[in-house]
Amino acid sequence: MEFKKHVQVRKEKFGTVIFETLKEKVFVTNPTGAEIIERLKDKKTPDAIIAELASQYGVAADVIADDVNCFINKLVQQEVLSV
């Protein structure tokens, strides 16, 4: 998975700003979304991201798996992330 060429990602104090330059759409995430995005930028798989966040927050992977996968799927649906 990687961000498309026409997408710019910028980390901010409150999370991350994603700018899709072709359609001029802006998406803003919270700090948890920013952590997922940073891991996607590092070319990590969804399963690796889930495992890392579960370990970081001390929760079971199955507790956060749906949220992480839903977040990633929304990025794909909004055409900012390619699979």
C-alpha positions as CSV (number, residue, x, y, z in Angstrom):
1,M,0.0,0.0,0.0
2,E,1.2,3.5,-0.8
3,F,-0.1,7.0,-1.1
4,K,-0.9,8.0,-4.6
5,K,1.4,10.5,-6.4
6,H,-1.1,13.3,-6.3
7,V,-1.4,13.1,-2.5
8,Q,0.5,15.1,0.0
9,V,0.7,14.2,3.7
10,R,1.7,16.5,6.5
11,K,1.9,15.7,10.2
12,E,0.6,18.3,12.6
13,K,0.3,18.6,16.4
14,F,-3.4,17.5,16.2
15,G,-2.9,14.6,13.8
16,T,-2.3,14.5,10.0
17,V,-3.5,16.5,7.1
18,I,-3.9,14.7,3.8
19,F,-4.3,16.8,0.7
20,E,-5.6,15.2,-2.5
21,T,-4.4,17.6,-5.2
22,L,-6.4,16.4,-8.2
23,K,-9.8,16.9,-6.6
24,E,-8.6,19.4,-4.1
25,K,-9.9,17.5,-1.1
26,V,-8.5,17.8,2.4
27,F,-8.7,15.1,5.0
28,V,-7.8,15.6,8.7
29,T,-7.0,12.8,11.2
30,N,-6.6,12.6,14.9
31,P,-3.3,11.5,16.5
32,T,-4.3,7.8,16.2
33,G,-5.0,8.2,12.5
34,A,-1.6,10.0,12.2
35,E,0.1,6.9,13.7
36,I,-1.6,4.7,11.2
37,I,-0.6,7.0,8.3
38,E,3.0,7.1,9.5
39,R,3.2,3.3,9.5
40,L,1.6,3.2,6.0
41,K,4.2,5.7,4.8
42,D,6.8,3.2,6.2
43,K,5.2,0.5,3.9
44,K,3.9,-1.5,6.8
45,T,1.0,-3.9,6.3
46,P,-2.3,-3.5,8.0
47,D,-1.6,-6.6,10.1
48,A,1.8,-5.1,11.2
49,I,0.1,-1.8,12.0
50,I,-2.6,-3.5,14.1
51,A,0.1,-5.6,16.0
52,E,2.2,-2.5,16.7
53,L,-0.7,-0.4,17.9
54,A,-2.1,-3.2,20.0
55,S,1.2,-3.5,21.7
56,Q,1.7,0.2,22.1
57,Y,-1.7,0.7,23.7
58,G,-1.8,-2.6,25.6
59,V,-5.0,-4.0,24.0
60,A,-5.7,-7.2,22.0
61,A,-5.2,-6.9,18.3
62,D,-8.8,-8.1,17.6
63,V,-10.1,-5.1,19.6
64,I,-8.5,-2.5,17.2
65,A,-8.4,-4.5,14.0
66,D,-11.8,-3.4,12.7
67,D,-11.0,0.3,13.4
68,V,-7.6,0.1,11.7
69,N,-9.0,-1.8,8.6
70,C,-11.9,0.6,8.4
71,F,-9.6,3.6,8.4
72,I,-7.4,2.2,5.7
73,N,-10.4,1.2,3.6
74,K,-11.7,4.8,3.8
75,L,-8.3,6.1,2.5
76,V,-8.6,3.6,-0.4
77,Q,-12.2,4.6,-1.1
78,Q,-11.2,8.3,-1.1
79,E,-8.6,7.5,-3.6
80,V,-5.6,8.7,-1.6
81,L,-4.2,5.2,-0.9
82,S,-3.6,2.5,-3.5
83,V,-3.4,-1.2,-2.7
